[in-house]
Amino acid sequence: MIKKALFYLFLIVLAAVLFLNTNFKTIAVGIAILLFGMIMLEEGFKGFAKGPLQIILKKATDKLYKSIAAGAVVTALIQSSSLVSAVTISFISAGLVTLQGGMGIIFGANIGTTATAWIIAGFGLKINIAAMAMPMLVFGIIFSLQKKPYLKGIGNILAGLGFFFLGIQYMKEGFDVFKEYIDLTNYALPGFLGVIVYAGIGIIVTSILQSSSASLALILTALAAGQIQYENALALAIGANIGTTITAILGSLSSNVAGKRLAGAHLFFNLFTGVIALAIIFPLANFVNFLSDIAGVSRDNFTLKLAMFHTIFNILGVIIMIPLTKRTEKFLIKFFKEDEEKGIEQPKYLNESILQFPSTVVSALTKESKYLFENAIFEIIAHALNIHRGDIKSNMNL
């Protein structure tokens, strides 16, 4: 009830803002197109999730460093940490991935998602990216209308990229027009007060958009247009990193205890990393300036500096978390306990989160059948013969 009320309130406020401030429309359209592009990208890559993506994620979880690397590479390629989180939660709910392996993938996904900032800062804001988006949209729609699943997947990916780039262009143009009427830098806050306030705004915006990539695109375009100050943009990026955990939390609501543990690990990691980054934000910003000078990045190229900052604090978070992984795993297992009162007639592996991918459904059904046999059918047959299970399993001679 509360969720519905908040949703309708958000729609009313958004409609009022769009009606009263027409200059905001272009930015809002850009955000909407970009989010639609990301949805299409996810749909496109879901078609390949039962193939290479599934194989990579399943085989890369036997070692922590392999799962971190796999999470980073896959997320950088498909540009969606949300999809990687959803796949991992589905796999861990079906028992295909261990908790530690899933945590490694989530850690890596946080590093991989920084690729979005580099693409936008180094490429998307430098040229007329809409000119490249048009051919992608044309060929993407043609491919998406085909019957073969892999062609549809390619079409959705191309169309998704086209809408993503088109959304960036609209947002860029919107902020250029917007600054002629309202200068948002007048609301800049210096010092730690600004850091806390803008980090909070980043959390709220990302929770609404449910995409840290979309939030980063918004932050970078506003920064490029001179609508927010660099210091406040850094805090917004940290807030966006924390706010992105809402997707994993929502995805875990329909999963079993294993999925909830992974969502808890995701929340803990992002909160932990965010708090550390906020605590050392100014020394970290100075370190970015130092690296920028070495790399030959101009001092006023704040978008590239933000991309560098975003990458560094995520890598730093992973480095700090690696020695704490086993302790975190033990804590999560103790905190999210199996329901001891749950009867054997209740499913252990079957839940809504496994339905997203065929392989997880097959694995969950296999495990559920074994669990049912060991705990229910075996008992029913034994008792029907008036024999206790302990007698059958006994080591005594017949």
N, C-alpha and C positions, 0 to 999 in steps of 0.2 A: 504494500500500500504506500509506504514512504518512498520507495524507489519510483513508483509511478507518479506520485505527486511531484517529486524532484524533477523527473523527466519533463512533465507538462509545464512546470515552472520555468525550466530551462528554455523550452520552446517559446513560451510567452515573452521571456526576457530577450531572447534572440530576435524574435519578430519585431519587438519594440525598438531594439537597437538598429536593426536594418531599416525600419521605417523612419526613425528620427535622424539617423546619420547615414545618408546615402553613400558617403565616401568610404564607409566600412564594407560596402557590398562586394567590391572587387576582391578585397582580402578574404572575405568569407567564402566567396565563390572559389578562390584559389585553394583554400583549405579543404573545401568540399570535393573539388576535383582531385586534389592530391590524395585524400583519404579513399576516394573511390578507386583511384589508381592502385593504392596499396591493397585494397580488397581484391582487385583483379589479379594482382601479382601473387597474392596468397592462394587464390583459386587455381592459378596457373601452376604454381609449384606443388600444390596438393596432388595434382595429377602425376607428379613424379615422386611423391612421398612414399608410394608403395614400391618404388624401384630403387634407384641409386641412393636417394636421401635416407631411406630406411636402412639399407645395407651399411652405409657409412656410419650412421648413428649407432647401430647395433654392434658393429665390429669395433668401434672406437671406445667402448666403455670398459674394457678390461683393465686399462691403466688411466690414472687421473690425467696425466699430461696429454694422452691421446684424446681423451674426451674433451678437454679444454681446447685443444687444437682443432678438433672436428667441429665443435660448437662455433668457434671463431670463423673458420673458413666457410662453413655452410651458411651462417648468418650473413657474412659479408657478400656471398654470392647471391642469395635470394632476397637480401634486403628486408628481412622480416624476423626480428627476434621473437615476435608474438607467435609465428608459425612454428618456429623451432621449439618454443616453450610448450605449445599445444601438442606437438608431436612427442616430445619427451615425456610430458605428463601422461599421454595416452599409452606410451610404451611402458612406463614404470607402473601404471595401473594394471597393465596386462602381465606384468612380471617379466617383460623382455629386457628391462634395464634395471640395474641396481641403483640404490639411492645415491651412492657415491659417484657412480658413472653419470647419473642424471644431473647431479650437482656440478660436475665438471663441464657438462654441455652448457648448463646455464651460465657458468662463469665465462666460458668461451664466447657465448652469445653476446654477453655484455661488451666484450672486446670487438666482436664482429660487427655489432650495430654501429660502431663509430665510423665505419666506412661510409655511411650515409652522409655524415657531416663533411667528410673529405670530398665526396662527389659534388655536394652542393656548393661548398666553399671554393673548391678548386676548379669547378667546371660549370655548374649550374648557374652561378651568378656572374660569370665572366662573358658569356656569349648569349645570343638570342636563342635560347634553348627551345622555344616554341617551334622554331623552324625544323628542328630535329624530331620534335614530338609528333608532327603531322604525319610523316611517312610511317612511323611506328603505329599510329592509330589506324591508318588505312590498312596496312598489312595485318595488323593484329586482329581487326574485325573480320577480315577475309578468312584468316586461319581459324578463328574462334567459331565460325559457322560450319566448319567441316565436321564430319561424323567421327573420324578417328580421334580417340582420346588424347594421343600425344600431340596431334595437330591443334586440337582445342587448347591444350595446355600451353603450347608455344604462342598461340594467338592471344590468350589471356595475359601471358607474360609481356608480350610486345605492347598490347593495349594498355596494360598496367603501367609500364614504363612511360608510354606516351602521355597518359593522364598525369602521372607523377611529375614529369618535366613541365607539362602544361600548367599544372597547379602551381609550381614554383614560379613560372613566368607571371601568372596572374597575381600571385602574392607580392612579387617584386614590383610590378606595376602599381598595385594597390597601395603599397607603402610609399612609393614615390609621389602618388597623388595625395595620399593621406597627410604627408608631412607639410603640404602647402596650407593645410587648415589647422592641424593640431600637431604640436611638437611634444611627443611623449617623453623626451629627455628632460622636460620640466618636472617630471615626476620621479626622476632618478634619486636614489638614496645612497649616500656614501657610507663607507665603513661596514662594520658587522651587522648593523641594523638593516642596511640595504641587502646584505647577503642573505639574512634570515627571511626577510619579506619576499624577496624575489625568488628564493628557493621554494617558499610556500606557494607562490604563484605558479612556478613551474610544475609543482606536484599537482595542483588543481587543474591546470590546463591539460596536462598529460592524462590525468584520470578521466577527464571529459572526452578527449580525443581518442584515448586508449591506444596511443601510438607515440612512442618516444621519437621515432623518425619524423613524424608529422610535426611534433613540437619543436624539434631541432630545425626543421625547415622553416618554421615560423620565426624562431629566434634568429636564425642566420639571415633571413631576408629583412627582418626588422633592423638587425645590426648593420647590414650592408646599406640600408636606406638612412642610417643615422638616427633611427627612432629610439634606440635604447643604447645605453652606455655599455662599454665593453665589460666593466666590472660587474654590472648587473646581469649581463648576458651569461657570464660564467656561472653565476648563482642559479639562473634559470635552467642552464644545462644540467646542473647537479640535481635540481628539483625534478627535471624531466626524467632523469635516470631513476630516481626513487619512485616517481609516479607510474612508471611503466609496469611495476609489479602488480598493478590492479588487474591486468590481463591474465597473468598467471593465477592470481587468487580467484578470479571469476571462473577460469577454466578448471580449477581444482574443486569447485563446489559440487560438481557432479561425479567426481572421481572417488576412489576408495582412499584408505588411510595413506597408502604409498604416494598417491598424487598430492594429497594434502601436505605430506612431509616435504615433497619437492617444492611446492609453492611456498612453504614456510622457509625453505633454504633460499629461495629466490628473494623473498622479502628481506630476510636477514642480511644476505649479501649486499643487496642494493642499499639498504638502510645503513649498514656498517660502512660501506664504501662512501656513501653520501656524507655521513657525519665526519669521516676523516677528511674528505675533500673540503668540506665547509670549514673545518678547523684550521686547515693549512692553505686556504684558498689564496692568500696573498703571497706567501713564499712560493707556492706552486705556479702562480701567475708570473712571478719574477723568473722562475726556472724556464717557463715557456718563452719569455722574452729572450733569455740567454740562448736557448736552442734556436729560436727564430733568427737571431743575429748570426749564429754559426751557419744555419741553412740558407741564409741570404733572403729571408722573408722580410719585407719592408715593415717598419714599425707601425704603420697605420693600416696594415692588412689584418684587421681584427677578425675577419671570418676564418682565415686560415689558422690564426692563433687559437681561436675557439675550438676548431677541429682538433688541433694538437693538444690543447688542454683536456678535451673530452676523452681523447685516447689515453693520455698519460694517467689520468686519475682512475680510469677503468683498469688499466694494466697494473697500476699500483695496488688497487683493491684486490685483484686476483693474486698477486704476489704475497700480500699479507694474509689472504684467506687460505692459501694452500696448506700451511702448517696446521691450520685450525679445522681442516675439513673433517677429520675423524671425530674430533670433539663435537663439532656441530652435528654430525650424523648421529652420534650417541644421544645428544640432547633432543633432537627431533624425534627419534624413536621413543624416548621416554615421554616427550610432551604429547605427541600424537599416538596414543595407544590403540591397539586393536580392541574392538568392542568384545569384552569377555562374555557379556550376556547375550551376544548374538547367537541365535540357534543355528544348527547345521542346515536347517531348511532355507536359511538366508544365503544368497550368493556372495561369494568372497571375491571373485575376480570380475564378475559381470557388472558394468556400470556404464553410464552414458558416455564418458570420456573415451572409451575404447572404440566406440562406433565410428569414429572419424576415419579410421584406416582399416582395410580388410585384414591385413596381417595381424593386427592387434586383436581383432575379433576372433580369428581362428585360434590364436595362441590362448586367449582368455577362455574360450570354450573348451579347449583341450585341458587346461589347468583346472577349470571348474568341474569337468567330468571326472578327473582324477580325484579331486577333493570330495566330490559327491560320492564316488565309489568307496573311498577310504573311510568316510565318516557317516554315510547314510546307508547305501546299498549293502555294504559289507555287514553292517549291524542288523539290517532288516533280515537278510538271508540267514545270518547266524542265529538270531533270535527265533526265526521261523522253524529252525531245526532244533530249537531248545538248547543251543550251545552258546556259551559266552565267547566274546571275541578274544578274551585273555587265554582261553583254552586253546583256540586255534593258533594264536601267536606264541604259545608256550614252547619252551625248549624240551619239554618232557617227551619221552618216547611214547608213541601211540599205544 
